[in-house]
Amino acid sequence: MSSTGGAPFDLAGKTALVTGSGSGLGLAIARGLGTAGARVVLNGRNPAKLAAAAEALRRDGLAIEVAPFDVADPEAVRAGIAAIAAGVAPIDILVNTPASSTAHRSPSSATKTGAG
């Protein structure tokens, strides 16, 4: 433990992007980073799920932003990262968590099936 009130580290002033953070492990990691002081950008393919997660984290007093895009789509990743850098802040911390298996899914199939 540190002398800063029990927090193991201080991420104040840092911006973290957590992929797959609409639920599960990604959401838990986002909560931990936010609790440590980071501004956290939630990412995933499902805007409604991200909005619900963001609302819950904000109710706990955390600084949360949302950037829905599919990390399996390189163009969407480039555009998403640029939008975060321009609209929120440059990314200091990146955590990639698997929301679901994408081994057999192309970006176009996710759009067709409504995956995410």
Secondary structure, DSSP 8 states (H G I E B T S, - for coil): --TTTS-S---TT-EEEETTTTSHHHHHHHHHHHHTT-EEEE--S-HHHHHHHHHHHHHTT--EEE----TT-HHHHHHHHHHHHHHT---SEEE---SS--TT--HHHHHHHT--
